[in-house]
Amino acid sequence: MDEIIVCADDYAIAPGVSRAIRRLAAAGRIDATSCMTDTEFWPEEGAALRALAPRIQVGLHLAFTGGRRGTLGGLALRAFARRLDASTVAAEIDRQLDAFERVFGAPPAYIDGHQHVHQFPVLDAAVLALWDARLDRARTWLRVSDAPAGPAALKSLAIGALGRAMKSRARARGIPTNDRLVGAYGFSGDESYSRIFADAVAQAQGKTVVMCHPGEIDDALRAADPVVAPRAAELAYFESDAYAALRATKVRR
């Protein structure tokens, strides 16, 4: 039987996103959330999340892009040209993991990356090294983006190739991973999220993460990320009766 994990990304990117994710977790409508620990909101939002930890898996969402961090394209150019300093990358990953453990009081249930950058060259090696240095293979798994074709074909192709390579390397080192990641789409606002989600669930295979980005819109979110309106649409769907019915029959079996 497939294991489907509905995972809300970007916890602590903004208060409205965090508030919405906590509400979904308390209502039993998501299974995991990925936390950004390098934001000004993390100390308060992370503390507020601790009470919900028994209900969901709480992971670390490594952030190297967005806002003051720079663009995805810029990071990709430096990473694939091998122009990132490995020691600087490793130190930043340790800093974000330290912040997670300091506020949350425990290691993350899993590790992933904002915009999947933990699978880029240089970053990938630093992430995999965490399990030899400080993470327990029995307690923390690695989220990889082994993605099938989806609504955003080029995006799915790119992250899928990165995810399959990372999964192979991780498993060779005895690091547990998910089998598949679904839920990628273009955030254009033209798509029906209910259809996107249903199609994603239909692609489940083994341990499958369905990534999503629900949230309430606030000024902090507008300042931090270009993906704004789709978050409200996703939140409305996850709080709907239609989602509750689908979750009861297709997700939580």
WOJOLIN-V182350 format. One record per residue. D_LAST is the distance of its C-alpha to the last C-alpha in Angstrom with 2 decimals. Layout:
((D_LAST) (D_LAST))
This chain:
((8.78) (9.03) (8.76) (9.12) (11.63) (13.13) (16.68) (19.59) (22.83) (26.38) (26.13) (29.80) (31.22) (32.32) (31.92) (30.25) (27.47) (26.98) (27.08) (24.43) (22.05) (22.67) (21.99) (18.59) (17.80) (19.16) (17.10) (13.77) (13.50) (13.91) (13.14) (16.62) (20.12) (23.08) (26.44) (29.89) (32.35) (35.59) (35.74) (37.91) (34.93) (33.01) (34.85) (34.15) (30.68) (29.61) (30.92) (29.04) (25.73) (26.26) (25.16) (21.67) (21.28) (19.27) (16.48) (16.40) (17.81) (21.31) (23.06) (26.53) (27.16) (30.56) (32.85) (35.85) (36.09) (36.55) (39.37) (41.93) (40.07) (41.02) (39.41) (36.77) (39.45) (41.98) (39.76) (38.74) (42.43) (43.39) (40.52) (40.98) (44.74) (44.30) (46.12) (43.83) (45.23) (42.91) (44.13) (43.68) (40.10) (39.28) (40.97) (39.01) (35.66) (36.86) (37.95) (34.59) (32.82) (35.52) (34.90) (31.17) (31.92) (34.87) (33.05) (29.57) (31.00) (28.75) (28.01) (25.30) (21.84) (22.49) (25.30) (25.42) (28.09) (28.92) (29.31) (28.23) (31.76) (30.87) (30.92) (34.49) (37.39) (38.79) (35.79) (33.57) (35.95) (36.17) (32.42) (32.06) (35.01) (33.19) (31.42) (34.84) (36.45) (34.16) (30.40) (28.60) (26.54) (24.40) (23.71) (23.80) (22.32) (23.62) (21.84) (23.27) (23.33) (22.80) (22.22) (22.27) (24.57) (23.61) (25.48) (27.83) (28.93) (31.53) (29.46) (26.55) (29.17) (30.83) (27.94) (26.33) (29.60) (29.86) (26.33) (26.78) (30.11) (28.86) (25.94) (28.48) (30.87) (28.40) (27.02) (30.63) (31.26) (28.33) (26.49) (22.69) (21.11) (18.06) (18.09) (17.98) (18.53) (18.08) (19.12) (22.90) (25.12) (28.72) (28.64) (31.32) (30.26) (30.56) (26.94) (24.34) (21.70) (19.11) (19.83) (19.91) (16.47) (14.94) (17.01) (15.99) (12.25) (13.47) (15.42) (12.79) (14.11) (13.43) (13.33) (13.59) (15.06) (15.17) (18.50) (19.73) (22.90) (22.77) (25.86) (28.71) (31.90) (34.91) (38.12) (36.84) (34.09) (36.67) (38.91) (36.36) (34.40) (34.91) (31.30) (31.62) (30.82) (27.55) (26.20) (26.91) (25.30) (22.05) (22.21) (22.83) (19.76) (17.44) (19.12) (18.88) (17.27) (16.28) (14.14) (12.62) (11.72) (10.37) (8.31) (6.82) (6.20) (6.25) (5.84) (3.79) (0.00))
